[in-house]
Amino acid sequence: MSEVEKEENLVKKTCRELGITQKELAERIGVSESSIKRIVSSKPTQHIINSINLILENEKLKRELNSVQFFQDSLKNFLQLRTNLQQERY
C-alpha cells in the first residue's frame, strides 16, 4: 500500500470513527472542505496528520471522561440509595 493510500485511509477512517463527514472534519481542523478532498487524493501535510490525530485523541478522552462521569453518577446514586435505605430502617 502506498503512502497516499495510507493517508487516504486516515481521512476516511477518521470520518467513519467519529461519524462525521469530510466537511465536518475540515471544519474541526480549520481547513476548507476542498482541502480535505485534496488530502484524500494526495499526500497530506504533517500539520493535517497531526490535527487529525489530535481530534481522534480528543474524542477518545471525551469518551473516557464520559465513562468516568457515568461511574461517578452511578456511585453517587448508589450511595444515596444506601443512605435512604439505612434511614428507613431506623
Residue pairs with C-beta under 8 A, 6 or more apart in sequence:
3 43
4 41
4 42
4 43
7 39
7 43
7 44
7 49
8 40
8 41
10 44
10 49
10 52
11 22
11 25
11 36
11 39
11 40
11 44
11 52
12 40
14 25
14 52
14 55
14 56
15 21
15 22
15 24
15 25
17 56
17 59
18 24
18 25
18 55
18 56
18 59
20 28
22 33
22 36
22 37
22 40
23 33
23 36
25 36
25 52
25 55
26 32
26 33
26 35
26 36
28 55
29 36
29 48
29 51
29 52
29 55
30 51
31 48
39 48
44 52
